[in-house]
Amino acid sequence: MDVLRTPDDRFDGLRGYRFEPRYVDVDGLRMHYVDEGSHDATPVLLLHGEPTWAYLYRHMIPVLVDAGYRAIAIDFVGFGRSDKPADPQVYTYQAHIDWLRGAMDGIGLDPAVLFGQDWGGLIGLRVAAEEPDRFDRIVAANTFLPTGDPPPPEVWFMFRDMVRGAPAFHISRTVSAGTALDLDDAVRAGYDAPYPDESFKVGARRFPDLVPTSPDDPEAIANRKAWDALEAAGKPLLTIWGGADPIMKGANAPFKRLAGAQGQPHSVIEDAGHFLQEDAGAEVARRVCAWLA
C-alpha cells in the first residue's frame, strides 16, 4: 500500500497547538493522537470530522484537563498527522470504524466518554452502538447518523460534488465556511498544515462520498440498526449544538428523543457554526465538564 506521511516540520509553531504527538499502529498504519491529562482520570475521546484534525480541539483540551479529565483527540486515517493511504478505495465507512476500534484498543480507552462532531459522530456513534461497553456517556455535536431517508439537502450534494471534482480542495477555506468567526491566516495555516499538496488530501476528498444518501445503501441500513441500538442501550447522551450551522440546524432533535437523552441539559450555542469547537471551544468544553460532574 502506498502511504503518505506528512513531514513533522509542517506542524512546527502552529498557533495555540503545543501538544506532544503520540502514535498508535493500527493494521500497519500510524494513527496520531493527542493525550493530555492524568491517565487515572476519566478519558474524553474527541473525534473530528471533515476536513479537520486534532487541531480543532486545541481550545477544548486545556479546559477538560484543568477540570480533571483526560483528553484524547485522534486523527482519523487520512487526516492530520496520521498516515494517508494514496488509494481512495482504501477509505470506506467500515474501515474508519475498524481503525477507530484499533486505535482505542492500542491506546487503552475502554470505557471513555465520546465527543463526536461531524464525521466524528458518524464513526464514533457506530462504535458506541455496536460495542456499548466502550463508552459510558456520549456527547453529540453537529453530527448525525444518516440513513438516506430523508436524503441530505441539495446544498450538501453541491459540497460533495465540489470536494470530489475540484482541481484543488481548499481545506482551511472549507473550515472557515463552517465557522461563524472569520479565521485568520495563522489559524488557517493550522488546518492546512497536514496537506503539503493535493496528493495528501485523498482521505479528506473521500469522506463526503462515504455518507449514505439512499435508504438501501448498506451503511444506511447499518446506521438504522445503530439508532435502534443506541435507543436500547440507553446510555446518557447530551447534545451541544452550534446554532448557526445552516445544514445541521434541527439535526439534534432525533438525538434528543433517544432514551438516554431524556432529562439531559441539552444546549444550543446560537452564535456558533458547524465547527463549534472553533467558534466556542472553551464554552463547549465547560458544558461537557459540567455535565460529567
LINKAUR-V14870 format. One record per helix or strand. SS is the DSSP state (~ for helix, > for strand). FROM is the first residue (numbers start at 1). TO is the last residue. Records with the same first field share a line. If there is no record, write none. Layout:
# LINKAUR-V14870
SS->FROM-TO + FROM-TO
This chain:
# LINKAUR-V14870
>->3-4 + 22-26 + 29-36 + 43-47 + 70-74 + 84-85 + 112-117 + 135-141 + 236-242 + 267-269
~->8-11 + 54-66 + 88-90 + 93-107 + 119-130 + 132-134 + 154-165 + 171-177 + 185-192 + 198-210 + 218-233 + 253-256 + 259-261 + 276-292
